[in-house]
C-alpha cells in the first residue's frame, strides 16, 4: 500500500483494514498523519460540549413575536375549481329561474293568475296606505285631491262638518287642526306641509296610546281668539282582519281620549255605536254613521278610536 | 406465553431507538400541532433544537454574541416559515438550513466590515477591532477558558479551511447529521457529501499538523 492510498483510506473516516495498519507500522509519515487525524476526531468530539448560555431558551422565546403567524393550511387543489363551479351553478340557476318567471306565462300561453278585486273600501284603504308610504309624491298616480273628486258626493248631514275627504294617516295631524270651513262643493284638502315627516306604520300607530305616539300628540290648546277644533281624527279598525280606515268626527261624537267605541254596520244600513263596555252611545250614531257611510265601508264590526 | 416475550422485545426496540429518530418523531408531532393552530408547540421545537443550532452557529462565527443573535434570527425565521413547511425534509434539516444561511449572511457582513476596517486603519499599532474576531483564526477567549489546547488548535485549524469544508465537518461530525440530511441541507447528493467530507478531513488534518505538536 502506498502512502497516498493510506491517506485516502484515512480521510474516509472508516476503520482501517489490516493492510493499512501494516503500512502504518512501517511509515512514520503516515503514522504522524494517523495521529493527527485521531486528535482531530477527538477535538471535533470536544466541540459537542454545551457552551450555550444558561438563559438561551428564555432569550430565544423572548425574541419571538407574541402573535402567532398566519397559518397557511394546505389547500385542496380541487377546492378552487369546485367553488367556481358551485358559484357558476348558483348564478345560472338564478338566471334561469328569473327568466322562467318572466317568460313562462306568455311562452306557455297561460293566463296570468287573476287576483280577486278587493272590496272598494279595502282597495281605497290600501291605496291610502300606499300613498302614506310614498309620501304623497306630487306626480303620483292618484293625488289625494283627485281621489277626493272621484268619490261620490257625501250625503246630506245634519251637522256642519267640514266636507273634507277622509284623511289618510299619511297626512300630518295638522290637517285636522282648526281651520276655516271650506267653501261648499270644494274638496278642502289642505296641502301637505313641505316638512311633513313620514308617519310610522298605521297599524303600529293604532296600537299606541295617542299621547305616546310620535307625531300624534294632541293638538296644542287653542290660542286665545282661535276656535275650538271642529273635527278629530279617528281610526276605524276591523276586528277580524285588522284593516283600518281613518275618518273625522266632531269632538262630541268620538270616543273620549284613551278609550274606544264599537261601531257595527248592519246589512240593512243600521248603524250601532257602543262604548267599550257595550253600552250604546245613541248620540254618536248619526254622526258616526254619516262618516262611515262616507267611507263606503262594508257591513261589519269596527273599533273606533281617537287618534288626535 | 409469546405475548410475554413480545412486550419486552418491543420495549427493548423502543429503548434502543436513536435519539435522532425519536426526536424526528417528536418534531413531526410538534410541527403538526403548530400547523393545526397550537402556537405553543413551537416552544417544544425550540427546546429540542436550541442548543444544536446555537452550537453550530457558534462554531461558524466563533463569537457568542453573534451566535446568539443569529440563533434568535434563525428561530424567528422558522417561526414565521413553519406554517408553510411542507415536510419534504426533516424539521431539523430545515431548521439547520435556516441557521446556516443566517450564519453565512452574518459572516459575509462581518467580512465586509472587516475589509472596510482594514482599509481605514493606517497602521497596525491600534488594537484589533472586535469585528476582526470573527475572521481571526486566533483562538477565542471562550475556547481558552472552556477547552483545552487540542480544542483550541482544532478551532484554529477549522478557521483555516474553506467554509464549505468547515460547514460539512460541523454538520456531520459535531451535529451528527447523516449523509442524507447533510446532502439535503447543502443541496448536494450523498456521494458528493462523502467525497467532500473526505477532502474536509484531509484539509483539517493538514491544517492541524502545522499547529498541533
Contacts between the chains, C-beta under 8 A, distances in Angstrom:
chain1	res1	chain2	res2	distance
A	7	B	202	7.1
A	8	B	198	7.5
A	10	B	201	7.9
A	10	B	205	7.9
A	11	B	198	4.5
A	11	B	199	7.5
A	11	B	201	4.4
A	11	B	202	4.5
A	11	B	205	7.2
A	12	B	194	7.9
A	12	B	198	5.7
A	13	B	197	6.9
A	13	B	198	7.4
A	13	B	201	6.2
A	32	B	209	7.3
A	33	B	205	6.5
A	33	B	209	7.3
A	36	B	205	5.3
A	36	B	208	5.3
A	36	B	209	5.0
A	36	B	212	6.1
A	37	B	201	6.9
A	37	B	205	4.9
A	39	B	150	6.0
A	39	B	154	7.9
A	39	B	208	6.8
A	39	B	212	6.0
A	40	B	154	6.2
A	40	B	157	7.3
A	40	B	201	7.3
A	40	B	204	5.5
A	40	B	205	5.6
A	40	B	208	5.3
A	41	B	173	7.5
A	42	B	150	6.5
A	43	B	150	4.9
A	43	B	151	5.6
A	43	B	153	7.1
A	43	B	154	3.2
A	43	B	208	7.7
A	44	B	154	6.8
A	44	B	169	6.9
A	44	B	173	4.3
A	44	B	174	5.8
A	46	B	147	6.0
A	46	B	148	7.5
A	46	B	150	6.8
A	46	B	151	4.5
A	46	B	154	7.3
A	47	B	55	7.5
A	47	B	59	6.1
A	47	B	151	7.0
A	47	B	154	7.2
A	47	B	155	7.8
A	47	B	170	7.5
A	47	B	174	4.9
A	48	B	55	7.4
A	48	B	174	5.6
A	49	B	146	6.9
A	49	B	147	7.5
A	50	B	51	5.8
A	50	B	55	7.4
A	51	B	55	6.9
A	51	B	58	6.5
A	51	B	64	7.8
A	51	B	142	6.7
A	51	B	146	6.0
A	52	B	50	7.1
A	52	B	51	4.9
A	52	B	54	4.7
A	52	B	55	7.0
A	53	B	64	7.3
A	53	B	68	7.0
A	56	B	50	5.7
A	56	B	51	7.1
A	56	B	54	6.1
A	56	B	68	7.4
A	56	B	71	7.6
A	57	B	46	6.7
A	57	B	47	6.2
A	57	B	50	5.9
A	59	B	68	6.7
A	59	B	72	6.9
A	60	B	46	5.6
A	60	B	50	5.7
A	60	B	71	6.6
A	60	B	72	5.8
A	60	B	75	5.4
A	61	B	43	6.3
A	61	B	46	6.5
A	63	B	72	4.1
A	63	B	75	7.1
A	63	B	76	6.0
A	64	B	42	7.4
A	64	B	75	6.9
A	64	B	76	6.3
A	64	B	79	5.4
A	65	B	76	7.7
A	65	B	79	7.4
A	68	B	37	7.7
A	68	B	39	3.9
A	69	B	39	7.8
A	69	B	79	6.2
A	69	B	80	5.2
A	69	B	82	7.2
A	69	B	83	5.4
A	70	B	83	6.6
A	71	B	35	6.3
A	71	B	37	6.1
A	71	B	83	4.6
A	72	B	83	4.6
A	72	B	84	4.9
A	73	B	35	7.3
A	74	B	86	7.9
